[in-house]
Amino acid sequence: MRIGGWPILGQPLRMLVIALSLFPAIQAQTVFAQSGTAGIPANAQEKRYGDGWECTIGFRRDADACVEIEVPDNAFATGRSYGSGWECAHGFQREDETCKAIYVPQDAYLNSRGDDWRCSRRYERVDDGCEPITAPENGYLIEGYGGATVECDWGYKLEQGLCTQVQVPENARLTDRYSEYGWVCLRGFRATEDSCEAVAIPENAYLAEDVFSIGWKCERGFRALSDACETIDLPERAHLNRVGDGWDCNRPYTRVQGECVIK
């Protein structure tokens, strides 16, 4: 006889049947619990990515345990698995296994990282202090990333902390303050030690002022040879190159020992 789909059984037997039907779910929950938090030591947590566990900030793995990192005063734990595991706080620097306050001298301030100091405007770092920068006569101060530096007025150059007047030779003119000598030769002249001499331009050449020339360049179809320009002899089936100081073979010919041939 059945009641509601169940056979009429004794109470103990019916409880046994119910327990057996729930066994798979209980077993799955047990396995899940073992794979989740079981085996994780104190002061540790599951890794966000991948399997296993990692120590929490302030602790470091030692075999299968997490041991506390000894963080000195005025320091903080980094949470990194490498290095000492701690760094000094803002305004302190490491000295052996401690963090010592950074000494900031007069006319100085802590940098933005808090691990060193910089001199204030118009001061420069000298040993463990800051000394004022004084502009010499005919000079002035400019501010840069590394602090203030001295620059000289137009017509003067910096030499041993002083601004001395630039001696401009004949056929030369003053140039900007970044020039080594403070002057450059006029067009048609080139520098030789402390003077400017006229550029001797050979036949079939013209005046050139770029830094790669000797003051002149050969016309197209000529090449420089010592102090002269020689004519470029074109072999058969060849043409002047893009610059005009040599030649290339016409397509489909190939250059072989001064001639253009088909391979």
C-alpha positions in Angstrom: 0.0 0.0 0.0 1.3 3.5 -0.9 0.4 6.9 0.6 1.5 9.9 -1.6 3.8 7.8 -3.7 5.7 6.4 -0.6 5.3 2.8 0.6 4.2 2.5 4.2 7.5 1.9 6.0 8.7 2.1 9.5 10.1 5.4 10.8 13.8 4.2 11.0 13.7 2.8 7.6 12.2 5.9 6.1 14.8 8.1 7.7 17.6 5.9 6.2 16.1 6.3 2.7 16.0 10.1 3.1 19.6 10.3 4.4 20.8 8.2 1.4 19.1 10.4 -1.0 20.8 13.5 0.4 24.3 12.0 0.5 25.6 13.2 -2.9 24.7 16.8 -2.0 26.4 16.6 1.4 29.5 15.0 -0.2 29.7 17.8 -2.8 29.5 20.5 -0.1 32.3 18.7 1.8 34.6 18.6 -1.3 33.9 22.3 -2.0 34.8 23.3 1.5 38.1 21.3 1.4 39.1 22.9 -2.0 38.2 26.4 -0.7 39.6 27.4 2.7 41.1 24.2 4.0 44.9 24.2 4.3 45.2 28.0 4.3 47.3 29.0 7.3 46.7 31.9 9.6 47.4 35.4 8.2 46.9 34.2 4.7 44.2 34.4 2.0 43.3 32.7 -1.3 45.1 34.1 -4.3 42.9 36.3 -6.5 44.2 34.7 -9.6 45.4 31.1 -9.9 45.4 28.4 -7.2 46.9 28.4 -3.8 47.2 31.1 -1.2 49.3 34.1 -0.2 50.2 35.9 2.9 48.4 39.1 3.9 50.2 42.4 4.0 52.7 42.5 6.9 53.5 38.8 6.6 55.8 36.7 4.5 55.6 33.0 3.5 58.0 30.6 5.3 57.3 27.1 4.2 53.6 26.5 4.9 53.1 29.4 7.3 53.0 33.2 7.3 55.5 34.9 9.6 55.2 38.5 10.6 57.6 41.0 9.0 59.3 43.2 11.5 58.5 46.7 10.3 60.6 49.4 12.1 59.2 52.7 13.3 58.4 55.3 10.7 58.0 52.6 8.0 55.2 50.6 6.4 54.7 47.1 4.9 54.8 47.0 1.1 53.0 43.7 0.6 55.7 42.6 -1.8 57.2 39.1 -1.7 60.6 40.4 -2.5 63.0 42.8 -0.8 62.8 43.7 2.9 59.0 43.9 2.8 58.9 47.4 4.1 59.8 51.0 3.1 60.4 54.2 5.0 57.6 56.7 5.3 57.5 60.1 3.7 60.3 62.3 5.2 62.4 59.3 6.3 65.3 57.4 4.8 66.7 53.9 5.4 69.7 53.5 7.6 70.6 49.9 8.2 67.3 48.4 9.5 65.8 51.6 10.7 64.2 54.7 9.2 65.9 58.0 10.1 64.3 61.4 9.6 65.8 63.2 6.6 67.7 66.3 7.6 66.5 69.3 5.6 69.0 72.2 5.8 68.1 75.9 5.7 66.8 77.2 2.4 65.8 73.7 1.3 62.6 71.5 1.2 61.6 67.9 0.9 61.1 66.7 -2.7 57.7 65.3 -3.8 58.7 61.7 -3.1 59.8 62.6 0.4 63.0 60.6 0.1 65.5 63.6 -0.4 65.7 67.3 -0.3 66.2 70.1 -2.8 67.5 73.7 -2.5 65.1 76.5 -2.8 65.0 78.9 -5.7 68.3 80.8 -6.3 70.2 78.4 -4.1 72.5 75.5 -5.1 73.4 72.3 -3.2 76.9 72.3 -1.8 77.8 69.3 0.4 75.0 69.0 3.0 73.7 72.5 2.7 72.4 75.2 0.3 74.4 78.2 -0.8 73.0 81.3 -2.6 73.7 81.6 -6.3 74.9 85.1 -7.2 74.9 86.3 -10.7 78.1 88.0 -11.8 78.3 91.4 -13.5 76.8 91.3 -17.0 75.0 88.0 -16.0 71.6 86.9 -14.7 69.9 83.8 -13.2 67.5 81.5 -15.0 65.4 78.8 -13.4 65.4 75.2 -14.6 64.5 71.7 -13.5 67.8 71.3 -11.8 67.7 74.7 -10.1 69.0 78.2 -11.0 72.0 78.6 -13.3 74.0 81.6 -14.5 73.6 83.0 -18.0 75.5 86.0 -19.5 74.1 89.0 -21.3 74.3 89.3 -25.0 77.9 89.8 -26.1 79.3 88.1 -23.0 80.2 84.4 -22.2 80.6 82.5 -18.9 84.2 81.8 -18.0 85.1 80.5 -14.5 82.0 82.0 -12.9 82.4 85.4 -14.6 80.8 87.0 -17.7 83.6 88.2 -19.9 83.1 90.2 -23.1 83.2 88.2 -26.3 86.1 89.3 -28.6 84.6 89.2 -32.1 87.3 88.8 -34.9 87.1 90.4 -38.3 84.5 89.0 -40.6 82.5 87.5 -37.7 79.4 88.3 -35.7 78.0 87.6 -32.3 75.8 84.6 -32.0 73.5 83.1 -29.2 74.7 82.4 -25.7 75.0 78.6 -26.3 77.9 79.0 -28.8 81.3 77.8 -27.6 83.0 81.0 -28.6 80.1 83.5 -28.7 80.7 84.3 -32.4 80.5 82.8 -35.8 82.1 83.7 -39.1 80.1 85.7 -41.7 78.8 84.0 -44.9 81.8 83.2 -47.2 84.2 82.8 -44.3 85.1 79.9 -42.0 86.7 79.8 -38.6 90.4 79.0 -38.1 91.3 79.2 -34.4 90.5 82.8 -33.4 89.9 84.3 -36.8 87.8 84.0 -40.0 89.3 83.4 -43.4 87.6 83.6 -46.8 86.3 80.4 -48.3 88.1 79.6 -51.6 85.4 78.3 -53.9 86.8 76.1 -56.8 85.4 76.0 -60.3 82.0 74.3 -60.7 81.2 74.7 -56.9 79.0 77.0 -54.8 79.0 78.4 -51.3 77.5 76.1 -48.7 77.0 76.7 -45.0 75.8 73.4 -43.6 77.8 71.7 -40.9 78.8 68.7 -43.2 80.5 70.9 -45.9 83.9 72.5 -46.0 82.3 75.8 -46.9 81.5 74.8 -50.5 79.8 72.0 -52.5 80.2 70.8 -56.1 77.5 71.5 -58.6 75.3 68.6 -59.8 77.3 66.4 -62.1 80.6 67.0 -60.3 82.3 65.4 -57.2 84.7 66.9 -54.7 88.3 65.8 -55.2 90.7 67.5 -52.8 90.2 71.3 -53.4 88.5 70.9 -56.8 85.4 69.5 -58.4 85.8 66.9 -61.1 83.3 65.9 -63.7 81.4 62.6 -63.2 81.8 60.4 -66.2 78.6 58.5 -66.8 79.0 55.0 -68.3 76.5 53.7 -70.9 73.0 53.0 -69.6 73.6 55.1 -66.4 72.2 58.3 -64.9 73.2 60.8 -62.1 72.0 59.8 -58.7 69.5 61.8 -56.6 72.2 64.0 -55.0 74.1 64.5 -58.3 77.5 63.5 -57.0 77.5 59.9 -58.4 75.6 57.7 -60.7 73.2 54.7 -60.8 72.4 52.2 -63.5 69.2 52.4 -65.5 66.7 49.7 -64.8 67.0 46.7 -65.4 70.8 47.1 -65.4 73.1 46.4 -62.5 76.4 48.1 -61.6 79.4 45.8 -62.0 83.0 47.1 -61.9 82.1 50.6 -63.1 79.7 49.4 -65.9 76.0 48.7 -66.2 75.2 45.2 -67.2 72.3 42.8 -67.1 72.8 39.8 -64.8 
